[in-house]
Amino acid sequence: MVEVRYFASVAEAAGIPSETLPYEDGMTAGQLRTQLKESRPGEFSRLMGISALLVNGVSADDITVLPTGARIDVLPPFAGG
């Protein structure tokens, strides 16, 4: 299992702050991103495509392999300067 936590506009679009999902051995952050995008069409899917993923607090790209029991934070782009 992996815990996925949503923040800001992603949490609003998801309608939940977090969820626990099944883990498949060797699953990558990109595979998880695709799974999540397909689970909720519309705004949530769009935001998942442009959001940053942190795996156990460390920035991850789509080829990062997720460890069992990982905590995934989904952070939308931030505005400001």
C-alpha positions in Angstrom: 0.0 0.0 0.0 1.0 3.6 -0.6 -0.5 6.7 1.0 -1.3 9.5 -1.3 -1.8 13.0 0.2 -3.3 15.8 -1.9 -2.7 19.5 -1.2 -4.4 22.8 -2.2 -6.3 22.7 -5.5 -5.5 19.0 -6.0 -7.2 18.1 -2.7 -10.2 20.2 -3.7 -10.5 18.6 -7.1 -10.1 15.1 -5.6 -12.7 15.8 -2.9 -10.5 14.1 -0.3 -7.3 15.0 1.5 -5.7 11.6 1.1 -6.2 8.0 0.2 -4.4 4.6 0.5 -3.9 2.7 -2.7 -2.6 -0.8 -3.5 1.1 -1.1 -4.3 2.4 -3.2 -7.1 6.1 -4.3 -6.9 8.2 -2.1 -9.0 5.5 0.6 -9.5 6.9 4.0 -10.6 5.7 7.4 -9.7 4.7 7.8 -13.4 2.5 4.7 -13.2 0.9 6.0 -10.1 0.3 9.4 -11.7 -1.4 7.7 -14.7 -3.5 5.5 -12.4 -4.6 8.6 -10.5 -5.3 10.6 -13.7 -7.5 7.8 -15.0 -9.4 7.5 -11.7 -10.9 11.0 -11.8 -11.4 12.8 -15.1 -11.6 16.5 -15.5 -9.9 19.0 -13.3 -8.2 16.4 -11.0 -6.7 14.6 -14.0 -5.5 17.9 -15.5 -3.9 18.9 -12.2 -2.2 15.5 -11.7 -0.5 16.0 -15.1 1.2 19.2 -13.9 1.7 18.6 -10.2 4.9 17.7 -8.4 5.2 14.4 -6.6 7.2 13.9 -3.4 8.1 10.4 -2.3 8.7 10.2 1.4 9.5 14.0 1.3 11.9 13.9 -1.7 11.1 15.2 -5.1 10.4 12.4 -7.6 10.3 12.2 -11.4 8.1 9.7 -13.2 10.8 7.0 -13.4 11.3 6.9 -9.6 10.4 3.4 -8.2 8.1 3.7 -5.2 9.1 1.8 -2.1 6.5 -0.3 -0.3 4.6 1.8 2.2 5.6 5.1 0.5 4.0 8.4 1.3 3.3 10.4 -1.8 2.6 14.1 -1.6 0.9 15.7 -4.6 1.7 19.4 -4.9 0.1 21.6 -7.5 2.1 24.4 -9.1 2.4 27.4 -6.8 1.9 31.0 -8.0 3.8 33.9 -6.6 7.3 35.4 -6.8 
